[in-house]
Amino acid sequence: MNGYKNKKSLKRKASESTEKPSDGSVNHARELLQWMISPVQLPDFLETYWEKKALLVSRNNPLYFKKLVSLKGIDEVLRNESVLFTENIDITLYEDGERKTLNETGRAMASNVWESYREGCSVRFLNPQIFFREIHLLDATVQEYFECMVGSNMYLTPPNSQGFAPHYDDIEAFILQVEGKKRWRLYEPRNPDEYLARVSSRNFSQDEVGEPFMDVVLEPGDLLYFPRGTIHQAHTVDNHHSLHITISTYQKYSWADYLEKVIPAALTMAVENDPDFRRGLPMGLASYVGISHSDNKCQKREEFFEKTKKFFEKLFQYAPIDDAVDQLQKQCQHDFLPPVLSESERRKTVSSRLNQFNDNGEFIPHGKLFSVDTRFRLLRKNIYRIVAEEDSLRLYYHVNNSKVYHEYESVYIEIDTEVAPVAEKLIHVYPQFLSAADMNISEVTKKQCLRTLTSLWDHGLLQTENPLDL
């Protein structure tokens, strides 16, 4: 049987029509990620492979990823959607050791794309989630597990062809082979600086990459994973075309990215609160510290290094760790794809409710739909992030993000400090449903709780336990 039937469809994985309170978006994401890498178990994958080494999963199951996309589906999109060169699609060719981009301008018409493909060019969809719902669903589901951006590119390569030069990327890469065959060659980073790279590389020549540590042919249904910084190239073989999807994550989500936020903030707080950080440097410092004095072993130099170490240790006392992580996750809210709702979920959210007006044209607030006993929960575990900034509490969310990366500015709503515990409570108890009557938050009345719940529901951030009476 095909992998979707064995493991349930993506749609069902993302949101069961008969959800139990124990079901939640992270559980669904974990199941989907497990399906991607099966039969390797997720704990073993994280322990043995994640950020460490490449993994090949050969399945002998050509239908495993078939539901995600097809040549026919690509043709329909090219004929019926406004797919733009450079923004949505690239036409590439790797020839005589050089990678070329052969984009035209404006809309990529189906006839032009297929003619380039027939002539040996590769076709790369830069944001296939815009046009292919199953890819959007996969990305938006798995991002709940990683808690950071999950993106995708899609590559269609004609027989006996290569679209890209050897290079490495700044993402953890999952290669899902949908159709055809492709030979992948993976190479170790050339030096320690390239291990777990933070930025993608330039194109390398064949002489620069050495011998591959992995040389494999992916067939339909196979998966290949490799960490960021792994040099790679791929080529179709045996007169087969290739269609694969690259699922990417953990871009700019490292300790370095966190520390870039926490250290400057800690220094600002330390300077404001501790006069030691404002004291002048030792007189004569320039005479014993600097590259010209690096071989100097004098006592003053040693004392300066020791005092610098103590300042670093002292700096930790001022590190706003919670705030720094909130800022990192605020960025993720901007990066995230919007969730894909099942029909069952849609009937429990504001998207299903037509606005109503009385006879004199007055808008009827949605609050009249609910009572203090109406039960709500977050639409997704990570649907919003509460951030303290600029003397206010802001709730950043991604439910209305575009499928186009950063097409819109980051959005938030400000919440009053007295009702912020309601928004926090929803986070802490997820995936349980709660009503205003269940809250039991001191100094917050049930009516205040209901108003807050209604407001969050109005913004599309909550779902009710039961479908609304439409």
N, C-alpha and C positions, 0 to 999 in steps of 0.2 A: 504493500500500500504506500501511497505517497506520504511524505513526512508530515504534511499538514494534517492529514487524517489521523496519523498515529499520535501526533502531539497536540491536536486541536488546531483550529484555524487561528491566524493572528487576531482576527476580530474577537473571537471568543476569549483568547488569552488576555487581550487588553481590558475587557470588561465583560464578565459573565452576566447573562440576563437575569440569573437568580443568584445574586451575590449574597454571601454570608457575611456577618460582621467581621469575621476573621480574615476575609479576603480584602486585599488592598492593592494599591498600585505597585508597591515594591514587590509584593509576592508575585503579581502578574509579570513584572519586569524580570524577576529572577527566573521564573518559568520559561520566559521567552529566550533569555540569555542561555539558559541550560539547553533549550532546544537547538539553539544555534551551534553549540559546541559539542553536543551529544555525539558519542557516548561518554566522552570525558566529563567527569562530574565537576561541578562548579568549584567546590572547595579545593579539589586537586588542581584545577586550572589556576586558581588564584595563588596557591602555594608553590606550584612548580613552574608555571609559564608566565604569569602576568608580570610585565616589566622585566622579565628575565630572559626568555628564549622563545623561539618560534614553535608553533604547533601546527601540524598537518592532520586533518581529519578526513580520511577517505571513506566514503559511504557506499559506493556502488548503488546509489539511489538517485537517478537522474531527475526525479520529480520533487526532490526535497525542497528546493527553493523556487520551484516553478511558478508558484502563485504570486510571487513578488512582482515579476515583470516578464515581458516577452517581446520578441521582435514585432509581433503584430500590435502589441500595446504601444510600443515606441512609434510605430508608423502612424497609429491613430492620433497620438499626441502631436506629432509633427504636422499632420494634416489639419488638425482641428484646434490646436492651441497656439498662442503667440509665444513661440520659443525663440529667444534672441541669442544671436552670436555673442560670445564673450561673457554675457551675463548668465545665460543658462546652458550654453553648449559650446564646446571647442571642437574643432577639426584639427587633428594633429598627425604628424608623420615623423618617424625616426628613421633616418636614412643616412648612410655613410658616416655613422657616428655623430650625427647632429639631429637634434629635435627641432621640428618646425611646427608653428601654429599657423594654420591656413584659413583663419576665420574671414568671412566676409563681413558686411555691416547689416544691421537691421535683423529682420526675422529670418530664421533658418527654415526655409521652405523644404518640405519633404523631398522633392525632386533633387534639389541641390545637395542635401545631406546624403541621400542614397547614391548619388553619382560620385561624391567624394569617397564614400565607403567602397563602392565598386572599384575605384582606382587605387585602393590599398590604404586609405586613411582611417585612423581610429576616430571614434566619436565619444566624447566625454560629456555626460550630463553633470553639471556642477552642483545642482540642487534638485535632484529627481523627486524629492518629497513634494515639490510644488505640483507635479503632474501625476504622480503615481501614489494613490492613497495607501496601498499596502506598505510602501516604503516609509511614508509619513507615519503610519501607525507603528511600524517597527521602531523607528527612531524615537518617537514620542513616548513609547512604552519603555524602552530600555534606558532612556535618560533618567527615569525614576530610580533605577538601581544605582547608576553611577553618580547621580546627584550633580552632574555637570553636563555640558552640551554633548549631545550625540548627533553627529551629522553623517552625510553619505555623499558619495560620488558614484556614478554608474559609467561603465566603460564597455563599449562595443567595438571589437577589433575584427577586421576581416581576416580570412585565412592567410597564413604565412606572412604575418605583419607584426610590427611593433610600433607603439605610439609614443613611447616616452624613453628618455635616456636613463641610465642608472642614476639613482638619487635616494635620499632618505627624507622622511617626513617627520613632523613634530606631533604625531598622533599615534595612539594605540590602534592598530589596523586589524579589522576582521574582513577577510576576503571571502565573499559568498559567490561561488561559481554557479551561475544559473543555467547557462547553455554553453555548448561547445567545449573546447579544450584550450588550456593555456599553460605554457611552461614558465615557471617562476624560478628565478635564481636569486638567492638571498646571500648577502655578504656582511661580514662583521664590520662594525664601525672601524674606521681607519686609525683612530686614536681615542683615548679616554674622553676627550672633549666632545666627541660626537655621540657618546653613549647617552641614551635617554635625552635626545636633542630637544632644545626648546624652540628652535626655528628650523624650517625645512632647508635642505641643502640646495646648492646649484646643481646643474646637470654635470655628471662625471663622465670622463672618457672611460673606455673599457680598460685601459692600462692602469687607471687609478684605483680600481676596485679589487683587483686581485682575483683569487679563486673563490667560488661560492662555497658556503658551508652547507647549503641546501639547494638541491636542483631537482624539482618535482614538476609533474604535470597534473594540474587540477582538471577534474572531469565534473560534469554536472552533479550537483549535490554536495561537492566537497567544500571544505572550509580550510583556510589558512590564516593563522594569526601571527603577527610579529610586532615587537615593541617599537616605539619611536626611536629613530636613529639607525634602524636596520636598513642598510642599502639594498635596493631591490630593483629588478627589471623583469618584464614579462613579455612573452612572444607567443603568438598562436602557432600551432603545429599540425602536421598531418592533414593539411587541407581542411582544417576545422576553423570556423569562426569562434569567437568567444564573447560571452556576455556575462559580466560579473559586477557585483556591487561591493564597494568598500565602505564598511561602517567604521566610523572614526569617533574616538573619544579621548578625554584627558588632555586636550590641547590647552596649554597655559593653566594647568590645574596641578601644580607641583608645590613642594615645600618652598621653592624659590618664589613662586608667585604669591604665596601666603606671606612669606617673610618680607617681600617688597611692600606689603601693606602694613604689617605690624611694626617693623623696625622704625620707619619714619614717624609713625604715630606715637610709639613709645618714646622716641627722642624728643618730640614736641612736648609731651607731658612731663618728661624728666626735666627739661629746661625750664618749664613753667614752675615746677614744684621743688626742685632741688638746687640750691645755690652752688653745689660742687660742680655741676655741669656748666655753670656760668663763670667759674673762676678762670683766670688767665693761664695759658700754657707756661711751662717752666722757662725762665730766661736762659738763653743759650741753647735752646732745643735744636735750632738749625745747625749747630756746630757738631752734633753727634748723632742725629737721626736724618736719614735720607739715603738715596742710593749711593752717594759719594762716601757715606760713612757706614755702609752695610757690613764691612769687615771689622768695624770698631767694636771691641769687647769691653768698653769702659763701663764702670758701675752706673753712671747716670743713664746710659742707654738701656741697661738691664732694668733699672728702676722705672724708666718710662714705659717699657713694654709691660712690666708687671702692673703698673697703675692703669694702663689701657685695658688690660684683661679685667681688672676690678670694675672699671666703668661698664664694660660689657655685661658683667654679672649683675651690676646694679641696675642696668637698663631693663633687665627682665622684670624687675619689680613694677615697672611702669607700663609693661606691655599690655595693650588693650586686646587680649586674645579673642574674646567674644566679638568685639566690634570688628576686628580684622576679618574673622571668618564670615561675619554678616556681610561685610563689604564684598568679599569674594563671592558669596552666594547671591548677593544683589546683582552682580555681573552675570551670574548664571541665569538669573530670572530674565535678563535681557536676551541671553543667548538661546534659551530654551525654545523648542518648537511648541506650538499650542497643542493641547491634548486632542485626541480624536475620540469623540463620544459615541458610544453605542446608542441604539434607539432607546434601550431601557434607561440609560443615563440621561439622555436628552429629555425624556419625559419627567425627569426629576429636577431639572434645572430651569433657569430663567429663559433659556433659548427656546423652550417649548411654550412659553406663556405669551399670548397676545396681550398687548396693553389694552386696558379697558377704560371707558369714559362714561360718565353719566349723561343724562339728556341735555344738560347745559354745557357740555364739552369739558367738564372738569375731569382731570385724570384721577383714576382710582388707584391709590398706592397698593403695591404688592403686599404690604404688611397685612392687609385685610385677608390675605389668603391663609395666614398662619395664626396659630395660637401658641401659648407658652408650652404646650405639649407636643408641638410639631418637632420632629427629630431631624437633625442635619448632621452632615459630616463634610470634611474637605473633599473637593472633587478629585484631587490627587494629593498624596502625602506632601509633595513639594510644590504645591500650587502657588504658595506665597511665602515670602520671607519678611519678618518684622525687623526693621532696622531703625536704630536710634541715630538721628543725624539732624543737624541744624536746629537743635532745641525742640525737636518733635519726634513722634513715632510715625514711621512710614511703613506701609505694607506694600512691598513690591510684588508684582504678580506677572504671569505670562499667559494667562488664558486667552488673551486677545492678541498675542504676538502674531506676526505674519509668518507664513511658511518660507518667506524670503528672509535670509539672515539679516537682522538689524534694519529691516525696511522702516520700522517705526522706532521712535525714541522709547527709552525705558519708561514704564508707567507705574504709578503708585497712588495709593490713597492715604491720607493722614487719618490717624485714629486717636481718639482721646485716651489719655493715660488711664482714666478710671474704668474704661471698658476694654482696654487692651488685654486684660486677663481672659476675656471671652475668646479672643482670637488665639491666644496662647493655649487655652484649654483644648481647643479643637485640634491643635497640633499634637498635644501630649496624649490624647486619647485615641487618635486615629489608629485603626480604621473603624472605631466604634461610632455610633450615632448618638447625638446628645440633643436634648431639648433645653429650652430656657429654664424649664422647671427642674431639670437635672443639674444645672450648673453649680449651685451652692457656692457661689463666690461671694465672700464677705464684701459688704459695701457696694455691691452691684445688684440692683433689683432685677426681678424676673422680666419686668417690662424693658429695662435697659438691655438685658441680654437678648431679648427678642428683637429689639430694634437693631442691635449689632448683627445678629444672625441674618435678619432680613436684608440689611445693607450688603453684607458679604454675599448673600445669595443673589441680590440684584446685580452684583458685579460679576456673576458667573463663577464664583469661587467655591460654592457649596452645592451639594445636592441633597434633596430630601430623602428620607428612608423609603417613602412610598411615592408612586407616580402622582402628579398633580391631576386634579379633576379638570380636564380640558374642556 
